[in-house]
C-alpha cells in the first residue's frame, strides 16, 4: 500500500510552495510585530559571491577547499543561519538599525557551529556596523561586510566571497533575495552513495531519510535554476570532480571569472569545521575516485528495496544506474 503524504510533506517537497509559505508566514509576522517594517534595498554588489550548494555528502567541502587553495575566494565554515536571516527582510523591517544589526550578527555568533569560525566575538564588527551611513544600512551590505570580516579574521586574501552550506539548497530562493546577483555551483552525486554516506557519518539514522534529503535538494535546485542566468550557474558531478579536480577548478575559474592565486594558499586552520568535525575528516586528503560507488557496494538488497521508491526517478533523471 502506498503511504499517503501529509499536506506539510507535500509543501516541503514542492520548493515553490515551501518558499511561498515561508513568505506568507513572515508577512503574518508583520501584523503581530509592531516593529516589523524594516526595509532594505539591493545593496551595491561589493565582492562577487559564490554559493556551493547541493545535497550534503556530495563533495561540497572538498570543492570549498580546492577553490580556496587555488582561487582568490574565501568561503567560511557552514553557516546554517541564512534562511532565518532571509525572513528578517519582512519580519524585522521596522527595527532600528542598531537592533537589526544585533539581531543579524547574533544569529551567526550564537549558533552552535560558530565555534568552527575560530572567532571569539563579533561584538566589534557589530559596533562598527551600527555607525554606518544611512545609504549602507541594508541587509545585503551587512552580509557582504560580515563575510569580508570572516575572510579578514581567517587571514585569507580574496577578491570573491562565498558560502558552502548544503542546507541552503532547500531555501535558496529566499536566500537569493538577500544576497542578490550571487553565483551558484550545484554539486551532483549518485544518490545511493550520498544516502549511505549520510548514514555512515551519523548525520541520518535511516537510509530513506537520507535519500529523501537528496531528492529534496534536487527538486529545490531544479525549481530555482530556471530563473537563473546561465552565466551565474554551473552543475558539476562529484564523480567528475574527484576524477579530474584540476580540470574542474579551471573550468569554474573560467566560467565565473574568479582570479587564480599566484601560488597555492596554505590552509592550516582557516577551514575551521574541517579540522573540528569528524564527518569532514577526508577533505584534507588529495581527491581520488576511490569513493565513487562506495555506498552502492555497501548496500544490502533489503536496503535497496527501501531506497528504490525514493531514488529511482531522480537517479534516472541524472543518468545514474538504477538500484
N, C-alpha and C positions, 0 to 999 in steps of 0.2 A: 504494500500500500504506500502510495506517495505521501510523504509528510507535508502537511499544509504549512505554508509560510504565514507568519503573522504580518499584520499591516506594517508594523515597525520594521520588520526584517525586509519587507518589500521596498520600503523607503530607503533603508540603508544600502540595499543592493542596486538602487537607481540613483546615481550621483546627482543628477539634476534636481530630483525631488529632495534629496538629502540637503543640498545647498539651499534650496528654496525654503525648506522647513527651518533651517538654521537662521536664515534672514528673517523669516516671519517671527520666530521665537525672539530674535534680537529686537525687532521692531516693537513687539509687545512689551518688551522691557522698557522701551522709551516712555510708554504711557504710565508705567508704575514707578519710574525713577525720575524724580523732579530735576535731577542734574543731567539727564541724558540728552543733551543737544550739542555735544562737541562735534564740530565738523572738521574735516581736513580736505586739502586739495591734493592733486597729484604733484608731489614734490619734484624738485629738479632731479634728473636721473642719477647724478653722482657717479660713483663707480658702477660699471656694469655688474649685473647679478646673475648667478647661475644656480639653479636648483638641480640636484641629483635626486631623482625620485624613482619609485618602483617598489615592488614588494620587498620587505626585508629578506635577508639571506640571498640576495641576488648580485652581490658584488659591489654594493653601494659604497661601503667603507674602503674597499680596495681601490675603487676608482678615485675616491677622495684623496687617498694617499698618493696615487700616481700623478694626479693633477697638481697637487700642492708641491710635489717634488720637482716637477718638470715645467710647470707653467706659472705665470705670475698671478696666482689666485690664492686667497685664504678662505678655507671652509672650516668653521668651528665644529666641535663635537655636536652630537644630535641635540636639538633644541626643544622639541616637543610642544612648545607653547604658542607657536604662530597661529594655529586655529583659534585658540581662545582670544588672542590679541586681535585677530581679524574681526571678532564680534564687537570689540570695543569701538570700532568706527561708527557703530549705530548706538550701542548701549550707553557709551560714555561721552556722547557728543556735547554735553553741556558742562562737563567738568572744567574747572580752571586748569590752565596749562600745567602748573606745578603738580597738581593732584594727578593729572593724566600721566605725566612723566613717572611719578612714583608708582602708579598702577601698572604701567607697561614694563618698567625696569624691574620691579619686584616680581613680575611674572617669570622673568628669567632667573633672577637671583634666588628666589625661594623655591624653585623647582628642584627636587632632589638630585637630578642629574647635573645640576650646575657645578657640583664639585669637580666634574671632569674638565671644566674650563681652566682650572688652576688659577682662578682669580679670587682673591679674598673678599672683595666687595665692589659693588657698582655705585656706591654712595657718591664718590667724587664725580663720576660721569653724570649722575642724576642731578647733582647740584649745579654743574655747568650747564646742562641742557635746560634747566629752569630759567636761565638768564638769556637764552637765545632771543634774537629779534623776532617780532611777530611773524614776518614772512617765512621764517624757518620752523615755525611751530606746527608741524604737521606730522602725522604718524609715519608716512614714508620717509621723511627726513630723519625722524627719531630712530627708526630702524636702521637706516643707512649708516648713521653716525655710530650707533651701537655696535654694528658689525665691524666698522672700522676700528672701534675701540677694542673689540676682541682680537683683531688682527695685530694691533699695536702691542697689546698685552702679551700675545704669544711671540712677539718679535719676528713676525713673518711679513716681509715686504710684499705688497701685492698691488696690482692695478685693477684686479677684479675681486669681487666678494662672492660668497656662495653659501649654500646650506645643503646638508645631507641628512635628512630625517625621513626615513621611509614612511612614517605615519602621515606626513604631509600629503602623500599621494591621495589619501582618502578625502582631503579637504582642499585640494589645490585650487579649485575655483574661487573659494573665499580668500585664500592667501594671495592669489594673483591680484586681488583688488587693493591690497595694502603694500605690495612690492611690485608696482606696475613696470611693464616693459622688461620683466625678467626673462631669462632663457632657461630651457629645460632639457635635461638628458634623462630619458626614461630607460631603465635597465630591465631587460627581459631575461629570465632564466627558466629552464624546464621546471614546471610546477611540481613534479614529483620530487625532484632534488630539493626544491625550496621547502616543501612541506616536511620532508624528512629532516632537513637541516634545522628548521624551526624547532621540531620536537627534540632533536639531539642536543640543541643548545639550551633547552629548558624554557624557551620562550612561550611555546604552546605545549599543552599536555596531550592533546588529541590531534591526530593527523588531519581529520576532517576540518577542524577549526583552522589549522594552518593553511590547508588548501583553500578554504573559503576566503581567507585573507588575501591569498594570491589572486583569486578570481576578482575580488572586490577592487583590488589595486588596478587590474587591467580595465575593468569597467569604468572606473573613475578617470583613468588616463584617456581612454577612447572618447569619452564624452567631452573632456576638456580640450584635447589636442585639435579637435575640429575647428575651434575658434582661434587657434594659434598659428601665426605665420610660419611658413616652412623654415625661414632663416633663424627662428628662435626656438626650434625644437630638433631633437636628434634621438633616435632609438638605437640602442646598442645591445647586442646579445652578450650575456655573460660568457657563454661558451666561446665566442669570438674574442672577447676582451682578454681572457686568460690564455688564449692560444697565441695571440699577437698583440700584446699590450702596447708596444711602441707605435705600431701602425694606428691604433685607435686613439691614442693620445694625440698623435699628429693630426688625425682627422678632426678631433674635437677642437684643437687649436686653430686649424684652418677654417672650420665651419663657423665658429663664433668669433674668430679674430682675437683669441687670447694670446698675448705675447709669451714666448718661451723664456725661461730663465737662462742666464748665461752659463750657469752651472747648477747641478742638482742641489736642491735645498736639503740640508741635513736636519731631518725632523726627529729630534731626540725626545722631547717631552711635549711638543706642540700639538700632537694629535689627541692627547688627553684621554678620551674614552678608550682608545686602542690599548693604551698601557694599563688602564684600570678595569676594563670589563673583559671577562674571560671569553665571551662569545665573539670577540674581535681578535682573538689570540693569533690567528693565522695571517692577519693583514700585513704584518711586518715582513713576511716572507715573500720571496720573488714569485710572481704569478706563474702557475703551471696548470695545464689542462687535466691534472690528475683527479680533480674533484668533479669533472663532468661525468654524469651518470652514477655518481656515488650513491645518491639516495635511491635510485632505481634498483641498484644491486642489493640494497638492504631491505627492500620492501617485500613482505611476505604476500602470499596470494590472498589471505584474509584482508590484509591492508589494502591491496589493490582493489578488492571488491568494494571497500568502503570509499575509496577515492574516486572510482570511475564516475559515479553520478555527479560529483563536484567538478572534476577536472576535464572530462572528456571533450566537451565543446571547445574550451579555450586552449587545450593542448593542440587540437586540430587547427584552430584559428591561427596559432603562432607557429605552426609547422613542426610540432614535436610529436614523437611517436606516441600512439595510444598506450594506455596502461592496462 
